[in-house]
Amino acid sequence: MTTLWLTVLIILIYFGCSVAYLLILTLAGKYNYRNPWTLGSTQPTLYRRIAIVVPAYKEDGIIVHTAQNLLDQDYPAICFDVHVMADSLRPETVARLRGLPLTVWEVAFKKSTKTRSLNAFFIRNRQPYDVVLICDADNMVGSDFLSKVNAAFDQGARAFQGRRVAKNTDTSYAFLDACSEAINNHIFRKGTSALGLSSAVIGSGMAFEYNMLRDILASIDAVGGFDKPLQLKVVARGIKIRYVEDALIYDEKIESGDAFGNQRRRWLSSQWVYLRRYFLPGWVQLFRGNVSYFNLAVANNIVLPRALLLGALPLVAAGAFFVDPVLGWTGVVLWVGYLFTLAMALPKAYYGKDLIKALIRLPGAMGRMALNLLQLRSADKTFIHTLHTRTTISNNVLNR
């Protein structure tokens, strides 16, 4: 047994565990998911007071449209308020926002982050609320979104994650990003919920008990990926984050390769940072019986991002043939199994000519992600802002 042979075997074991983990969650989401949060037209026991908080950093092009959309709810107007955290917005944008029935909080930071904007809201706000809904400046929601949040809390939820879908799918990169979002929804939210575990959050379209979120965020000052420590602090309290599949929140998808690369660099950085930080606490929580904490802290983060895993597996399999044909064929089997997993996790509505066009862009996207592995340290220290421009929904997939 040579050192090279053993090294390839260890790598294949890692990939095998990753594929098995993703396959189990995919199968659970497809065949074992029963939505306990089916939100019908039953009369709520009460209308909770909900604060919609929108951190807006240099989002002059879209924030007014977003605010108008969030105000258009079939929820009693007296029971919800929209709060825009205006960070580095132009004076004319702030003036337009002040003309709407919402609250504008102008904030300025030496280093702007979403966490600091949210904490500023909790420090300044003096109105009583039961629930906080966090949205991004590019998000849009249906007019029944708050009703679904309220219904979920009526049924015992204390933490809520809606299903984030693409606002736009009219370029290949946007469609590729939309596919990635749909796969992640199936695996990390629908699949985990099917196994009785806490759903992962996404950073927007998520709602929490007001006092709980205020207390938790006060202990977080993350540059990027604040949702990862947030979800861990929630499940550490024994609270499951409930995934509500029929509560849709629309999120703008990137439209260029450069934007795709920058976005993934931020995500890769937060994944690596929080894996290191919570690896040991994750195992401690597992031995205490908190499987949801371990799943979110360790299992979710130790698996390579889906696109990188898709590119790395065939490369490892090809190299393994030079070491041992058995190892090579093992790599091929794992790659085929992973392709099957992704195909099953992607909703049928996404299949068609648009998917073929997007797959042509996939090698370039994987290359950018691989290059971004060399820049993870800088991504953790600097807030990487993605410019948003879309003010309408142009997602043809959801109409199929």
C-alpha positions as CSV (number, residue, x, y, z in Angstrom):
1,M,0.0,0.0,0.0
2,T,1.7,3.2,-1.2
3,T,1.3,6.7,0.2
4,L,-0.2,7.8,-3.1
5,W,-2.8,5.0,-3.1
6,L,-3.8,5.8,0.4
7,T,-4.1,9.5,-0.3
8,V,-6.4,8.8,-3.3
9,L,-8.5,6.4,-1.2
10,I,-8.9,9.0,1.6
11,I,-10.0,11.6,-1.0
12,L,-12.5,9.2,-2.5
13,I,-13.9,8.3,0.9
14,Y,-14.4,12.1,1.5
15,F,-16.2,12.5,-1.8
16,G,-18.2,9.3,-1.2
17,C,-19.4,10.6,2.2
18,S,-20.3,13.9,0.6
19,V,-22.3,12.3,-2.2
20,A,-24.0,9.9,0.2
21,Y,-25.0,12.8,2.5
22,L,-26.5,14.9,-0.4
23,L,-28.2,11.8,-1.8
24,I,-29.9,11.0,1.5
25,L,-31.2,14.5,1.9
26,T,-32.4,14.6,-1.7
27,L,-34.3,11.3,-1.4
28,A,-35.8,12.5,1.9
29,G,-37.0,15.7,0.3
30,K,-38.5,13.9,-2.6
31,Y,-40.2,10.9,-0.9
32,N,-40.5,11.7,2.8
33,Y,-41.4,15.4,2.9
34,R,-44.7,16.2,4.5
35,N,-45.3,19.9,4.9
36,P,-46.5,20.3,8.5
37,W,-46.9,24.0,7.8
38,T,-49.6,23.9,5.1
39,L,-51.1,27.3,5.3
40,G,-54.7,27.4,4.3
41,S,-57.3,30.0,4.6
42,T,-58.1,29.4,8.3
43,Q,-58.7,32.4,10.4
44,P,-55.6,33.2,12.5
45,T,-55.9,33.2,16.3
46,L,-54.3,36.6,16.3
47,Y,-52.5,39.0,14.0
48,R,-48.9,39.4,15.2
49,R,-47.2,42.7,14.9
50,I,-44.4,42.2,12.3
51,A,-41.5,44.4,11.5
52,I,-40.0,44.0,8.0
53,V,-36.4,45.1,8.2
54,V,-34.5,45.8,5.0
55,P,-30.8,46.6,5.1
56,A,-30.0,48.7,2.0
57,Y,-26.4,49.5,1.2
58,K,-25.9,51.6,-2.0
59,E,-29.2,50.1,-3.4
60,D,-30.5,53.4,-4.9
61,G,-31.7,51.7,-8.1
62,I,-34.1,49.3,-6.5
63,I,-34.9,50.1,-2.9
64,V,-37.9,52.3,-3.6
65,H,-39.5,49.5,-5.7
66,T,-38.7,46.9,-3.1
67,A,-40.3,49.1,-0.3
68,Q,-43.4,49.6,-2.4
69,N,-43.7,45.8,-2.9
70,L,-43.3,45.0,0.8
71,L,-46.0,47.5,1.7
72,D,-48.4,45.8,-0.6
73,Q,-49.6,43.1,1.8
74,D,-53.0,41.6,2.5
75,Y,-52.0,41.7,6.1
76,P,-53.7,44.3,8.4
77,A,-51.8,47.5,7.9
78,I,-51.9,48.3,11.6
79,C,-50.1,45.1,12.3
80,F,-46.9,45.5,10.2
81,D,-44.3,48.1,9.5
82,V,-41.5,48.4,6.9
83,H,-38.1,49.6,8.2
84,V,-35.4,50.5,5.7
85,M,-31.8,50.8,7.0
86,A,-30.5,53.4,4.6
87,D,-26.7,52.9,4.4
88,S,-24.9,55.1,1.9
89,L,-28.1,55.9,0.0
90,R,-28.3,59.1,-2.0
91,P,-30.3,62.0,-0.4
92,E,-32.9,61.9,-3.2
93,T,-33.4,58.2,-2.6
94,V,-33.9,58.8,1.1
95,A,-36.4,61.6,0.3
96,R,-38.4,59.2,-2.0
97,L,-38.5,56.6,0.8
98,R,-39.7,59.1,3.3
99,G,-42.6,59.8,1.0
100,L,-43.8,56.2,1.6
101,P,-45.6,54.9,4.7
102,L,-42.5,53.4,6.2
103,T,-39.7,54.2,8.6
104,V,-36.2,55.1,7.2
105,W,-33.2,54.8,9.5
106,E,-30.1,56.4,8.1
107,V,-27.0,54.6,9.2
108,A,-23.3,54.9,8.5
109,F,-20.5,52.6,9.4
110,K,-16.7,52.5,9.0
111,K,-17.2,49.1,7.6
112,S,-20.8,48.4,6.4
113,T,-22.3,45.0,7.0
114,K,-25.8,43.6,7.1
115,T,-25.4,42.6,10.7
116,R,-24.5,46.1,11.8
117,S,-27.6,47.5,10.0
118,L,-29.8,45.0,11.7
119,N,-28.3,45.7,15.1
120,A,-28.8,49.4,14.6
121,F,-32.5,48.8,14.0
122,F,-32.8,46.9,17.3
123,I,-30.9,49.6,19.2
124,R,-33.0,52.5,17.8
125,N,-36.5,50.9,17.5
126,R,-38.9,51.6,20.4
127,Q,-42.0,50.0,18.9
128,P,-43.2,46.7,20.2
129,Y,-43.2,43.8,17.7
130,D,-43.8,40.0,18.0
131,V,-41.9,39.0,14.8
132,V,-39.1,40.3,12.6
133,L,-38.9,39.5,8.9
134,I,-35.5,40.1,7.3
135,C,-35.5,40.9,3.6
136,D,-32.7,42.0,1.2
137,A,-33.0,45.2,-0.8
138,D,-33.5,43.3,-4.0
139,N,-36.3,41.0,-2.7
140,M,-39.9,40.9,-3.7
141,V,-42.7,38.9,-2.0
142,G,-46.2,38.0,-2.7
143,S,-49.1,39.9,-1.1
144,D,-49.8,36.9,1.2
145,F,-46.3,36.5,2.5
146,L,-46.9,38.0,5.9
147,S,-50.1,36.0,6.3
148,K,-48.1,32.9,5.8
149,V,-45.5,34.0,8.3
150,N,-48.3,34.7,10.8
151,A,-49.9,31.3,10.1
152,A,-46.6,29.5,10.7
153,F,-46.2,31.2,14.0
154,D,-49.8,30.3,14.8
155,Q,-48.8,26.7,14.4
156,G,-45.9,26.9,16.8
157,A,-43.0,28.1,14.7
158,R,-40.5,30.4,16.4
159,A,-38.1,30.7,13.4
160,F,-39.3,30.7,9.8
161,Q,-37.6,30.4,6.4
162,G,-39.5,31.0,3.2
163,R,-38.6,29.5,-0.2
164,R,-36.3,31.9,-2.1
165,V,-36.7,31.7,-5.8
166,A,-35.2,33.7,-8.7
167,K,-36.6,37.1,-9.6
168,N,-35.0,36.8,-13.0
169,T,-34.0,33.9,-15.3
170,D,-33.4,35.6,-18.6
171,T,-29.6,35.1,-18.9
172,S,-27.6,31.9,-18.7
173,Y,-25.8,32.9,-15.5
174,A,-29.1,34.0,-13.9
175,F,-30.7,30.7,-14.9
176,L,-27.7,28.7,-13.6
177,D,-27.9,30.7,-10.3
178,A,-31.6,29.9,-10.1
179,C,-31.0,26.2,-10.6
180,S,-28.4,26.3,-7.8
181,E,-30.9,28.0,-5.5
182,A,-33.6,25.4,-6.4
183,I,-31.2,22.5,-5.7
184,N,-30.2,24.0,-2.4
185,N,-33.8,24.5,-1.4
186,H,-34.6,20.9,-2.0
187,I,-31.5,19.5,-0.2
188,F,-30.8,21.8,2.7
189,R,-34.3,23.0,3.5
190,K,-36.9,20.5,2.2
191,G,-34.6,17.4,2.7
192,T,-33.5,18.3,6.2
193,S,-37.1,19.2,7.2
194,A,-38.2,15.7,5.9
195,L,-35.7,14.2,8.3
196,G,-37.1,16.2,11.3
197,L,-34.1,18.5,11.4
198,S,-33.9,22.3,11.3
199,S,-33.9,24.0,7.9
200,A,-30.9,26.1,6.9
201,V,-31.6,29.7,6.4
202,I,-30.7,31.8,3.4
203,G,-30.1,35.3,4.7
204,S,-33.5,36.7,3.5
205,G,-37.1,35.8,3.6
206,M,-36.5,34.6,7.2
207,A,-38.6,35.5,10.3
208,F,-37.9,35.2,14.0
209,E,-39.4,36.0,17.3
210,Y,-38.5,39.7,17.9
211,N,-36.9,39.4,21.3
212,M,-35.0,36.2,20.4
213,L,-33.5,37.8,17.2
214,R,-32.6,41.0,19.0
215,D,-30.7,39.1,21.7
216,I,-28.9,36.8,19.2
217,L,-27.8,39.4,16.8
218,A,-26.3,41.5,19.6
219,S,-23.6,38.8,19.9
220,I,-22.9,38.7,16.1
221,D,-20.7,41.1,14.1
222,A,-20.0,39.0,11.0
223,V,-18.6,40.6,7.8
224,G,-20.2,38.0,5.6
225,G,-22.5,35.0,6.0
226,F,-24.1,36.3,9.2
227,D,-26.9,33.8,8.7
228,K,-24.7,30.9,9.5
229,P,-23.9,31.9,13.2
230,L,-27.5,33.2,13.5
231,Q,-29.0,29.8,12.6
232,L,-26.6,28.0,15.0
233,K,-27.5,30.3,17.9
234,V,-31.2,29.6,17.2
235,V,-30.9,25.8,17.1
236,A,-28.5,25.8,20.1
237,R,-31.6,27.0,22.0
238,G,-33.5,23.8,20.9
239,I,-35.5,25.7,18.3
240,K,-36.1,24.3,14.8
241,I,-36.1,26.7,11.9
242,R,-39.3,25.8,10.0
243,Y,-39.2,25.8,6.2
244,V,-42.4,27.0,4.5
245,E,-42.2,25.9,0.9
246,D,-45.2,27.8,-0.4
247,A,-44.0,31.2,1.0
248,L,-42.1,32.6,-2.0
249,I,-39.6,35.4,-1.8
250,Y,-38.0,36.6,-5.1
251,D,-34.3,37.2,-5.2
252,E,-32.3,38.9,-8.0
253,K,-29.9,36.5,-9.7
254,I,-26.5,37.5,-11.0
255,E,-26.2,38.0,-14.8
256,S,-22.5,37.9,-15.5
257,G,-19.5,35.6,-14.8
258,D,-17.7,38.2,-12.8
259,A,-20.7,38.8,-10.5
260,F,-21.1,35.0,-10.2
261,G,-17.5,34.7,-9.1
262,N,-17.6,37.5,-6.6
263,Q,-20.8,36.1,-5.0
264,R,-19.4,32.6,-4.7
265,R,-16.1,33.9,-3.3
266,R,-18.2,35.5,-0.4
267,W,-20.1,32.3,0.1
268,L,-17.0,30.1,0.0
269,S,-15.3,32.3,2.5
270,S,-18.1,32.2,5.0
271,Q,-18.5,28.4,4.6
272,W,-14.8,27.9,5.4
273,V,-14.7,30.4,8.2
274,Y,-17.7,29.0,10.0
275,L,-16.6,25.4,9.5
276,R,-13.4,26.1,11.4
277,R,-15.1,28.1,14.1
278,Y,-18.0,25.7,14.8
279,F,-16.4,22.3,14.0
280,L,-15.7,21.3,17.6
281,P,-18.8,22.9,19.0
282,G,-20.8,21.0,16.4
283,W,-19.4,17.6,17.6
284,V,-20.1,18.6,21.2
285,Q,-23.8,19.4,20.3
286,L,-24.1,16.1,18.5
287,F,-23.1,14.2,21.6
288,R,-25.7,16.2,23.5
289,G,-28.3,15.1,21.0
290,N,-28.6,18.3,19.0
291,V,-28.4,16.8,15.5
292,S,-29.7,19.9,13.8
293,Y,-26.7,21.9,15.2
294,F,-24.2,19.3,14.0
295,N,-25.9,19.2,10.6
296,L,-25.8,23.0,10.1
297,A,-22.3,23.6,11.7
298,V,-20.4,20.6,10.3
299,A,-22.2,18.5,7.7
300,N,-23.5,21.5,5.6
301,N,-20.1,23.2,5.6
302,I,-17.7,20.3,5.2
303,V,-19.2,19.3,1.8
304,L,-17.7,21.1,-1.1
305,P,-20.0,23.5,-2.9
306,R,-22.1,21.7,-5.5
307,A,-20.4,23.1,-8.6
308,L,-16.9,22.5,-7.2
309,L,-17.8,18.9,-6.3
310,L,-19.2,18.4,-9.8
311,G,-15.9,19.5,-11.3
312,A,-13.5,17.8,-8.8
313,L,-15.0,14.3,-8.9
314,P,-14.2,13.5,-12.6
315,L,-10.7,15.0,-12.2
316,V,-10.1,12.8,-9.2
317,A,-11.5,9.8,-10.9
318,A,-9.3,10.3,-14.0
319,G,-6.2,10.7,-11.8
320,A,-7.2,7.6,-9.8
321,F,-7.0,5.4,-12.9
322,F,-3.3,6.0,-13.0
323,V,-3.0,4.7,-9.4
324,D,-5.5,1.8,-9.3
325,P,-8.3,1.0,-11.9
326,V,-10.5,0.0,-9.0
327,L,-10.1,3.4,-7.4
328,G,-10.7,5.0,-10.8
329,W,-14.0,3.2,-11.4
330,T,-15.0,4.0,-7.8
331,G,-14.6,7.7,-8.7
332,V,-16.7,7.3,-11.8
333,V,-19.5,5.6,-9.9
334,L,-19.4,8.5,-7.3
335,W,-19.6,11.0,-10.1
336,V,-22.5,9.3,-11.8
337,G,-24.2,9.0,-8.4
338,Y,-23.7,12.7,-7.8
339,L,-25.1,13.6,-11.2
340,F,-28.2,11.5,-10.4
341,T,-28.5,13.4,-7.1
342,L,-28.4,16.8,-8.7
343,A,-30.9,15.7,-11.4
344,M,-33.3,14.5,-8.8
345,A,-32.9,17.6,-6.6
346,L,-33.6,20.0,-9.5
347,P,-37.3,20.6,-10.0
348,K,-38.7,19.4,-13.4
349,A,-39.8,22.9,-14.3
350,Y,-36.1,23.8,-14.8
351,Y,-35.5,21.2,-17.5
352,G,-35.5,22.5,-21.1
353,K,-33.4,24.5,-23.6
354,D,-32.6,27.2,-21.0
355,L,-30.9,24.5,-18.8
356,I,-28.8,23.4,-21.8
357,K,-27.7,27.0,-22.4
358,A,-26.9,27.4,-18.7
359,L,-24.9,24.1,-18.6
360,I,-22.6,25.5,-21.4
361,R,-21.7,28.2,-18.9
362,L,-21.0,25.8,-16.1
363,P,-17.3,25.0,-16.8
364,G,-16.5,28.7,-16.7
365,A,-18.5,29.1,-13.5
366,M,-16.6,26.2,-11.9
367,G,-13.3,27.7,-13.0
368,R,-14.1,31.0,-11.4
369,M,-15.1,29.2,-8.2
370,A,-11.8,27.2,-8.2
371,L,-9.8,30.5,-8.6
372,N,-11.8,32.0,-5.8
373,L,-10.4,29.4,-3.4
374,L,-7.1,31.4,-3.6
375,Q,-8.9,34.6,-2.4
376,L,-11.0,33.4,0.5
377,R,-9.0,35.2,3.2
378,S,-9.6,38.6,1.7
379,A,-13.3,37.9,1.2
380,D,-13.8,37.3,4.9
381,K,-12.3,40.7,5.8
382,T,-14.1,42.8,3.2
383,F,-17.8,43.2,2.5
384,I,-18.4,42.2,-1.1
385,H,-21.4,44.1,-2.5
386,T,-23.4,42.8,-5.4
387,L,-25.1,45.5,-7.5
388,H,-28.8,44.9,-8.1
389,T,-30.9,46.5,-10.8
390,R,-34.1,44.4,-11.3
391,T,-37.4,45.9,-10.2
392,T,-39.7,43.4,-11.8
393,I,-40.1,39.6,-11.7
394,S,-39.2,37.8,-15.0
395,N,-39.1,34.2,-13.9
396,N,-40.7,32.0,-16.6
397,V,-39.9,28.7,-14.7
398,L,-42.5,29.3,-12.0
399,N,-45.2,29.6,-14.6
400,R,-44.6,26.1,-16.1
